[in-house]
Amino acid sequence: MMDSKKKLSIEPVGEQVRGQGGKGGAKIDIDRHYQKILDWFARNNPFAKSELHYKNAYELLVAVILSAQCTDKRVNMVTPALLARFPDSLSMSRSDQEEIYSYIKSISYPNNKAAHLLGMAKMLQSDFGGQVPDTVEDLMRLPGVGRKTANVIASVIFDKPAMAVDTHVFRVSARLGLTHAAKTPLEAEKQLVAHIPETILGKAHHWLILHGRYVCTARKPHCEECGLSEFCPYFQANREGDASLPADAKETASSRPLESLEKKSARMKKPVSRKEPVSLKKSVSLRKLASAKGKSASSKGNSKK
Ligand code: SF4
């Protein structure tokens, strides 16, 4: 793992560890590869943060549970009224699934999510004194909270060194060559955590999500306007038609495993988070996105991050 205290501007020259990119299967220095990409994100999207609206741990927990297989924009449309009626876990725990459903019926899987919210609120009251726990293990005990949601709360609210892997993080990491042959979100998480400094894990999570949502979209990535194309094995492979590049740089291998997991999870009434890609006009660049984020960050003084 890279030294978490090491500044990203320092360029280590380490051992070439595996053939992950470059024409003809040339080896790359994986630490250097990570550093170039993280440096780029740090320069171009320094204010990356969650697009969900929240003011405290409970509100973010509610929002992230609702965001499973739903857009942040849609979640932000229902949470004001929901949280006005249920401003804390006590008020929600005293309600019932039917009433909660009435506030969230416009989002995906409203029945399951109403049950999860009610169960989550009751467990916060019964097991955690009404407070949102600060460990991934305790968070994952809550109904509706899988590893991704737990990592988001641990990272964003409690500044824990956690990497939440959703469909965007999973896909973008594979395309960029940050992960190698990862079959599950947990495998991808372990690889990312092994190479990204702890101090910026949370920020890196948002970088990868936003890049996947607005630039490196699932079906048709906007490579022509992506500032990372020179470091990207997926782009190099598709541009040069280099069949020797690793399979996980390909669209199919990078996206199918997680999508299959998510569909299975939904059937089991245990959804994991998936945010639908939001189309973006071609004229919108990541630099403009970073600028918008900066303005947004300064205008939302109530949010912790
Ligand atoms: S170059 Fe294309 S595939 Fe690579 S990160 Fe950018 S948008 Fe994604």
Residues whose N, C-alpha, C, O or C-beta is under 5 A from the ligand:
A	BS01	SF4	R175 V215 C216 P221 H222 C223 C226 L228 S229 C232 Y234 F235
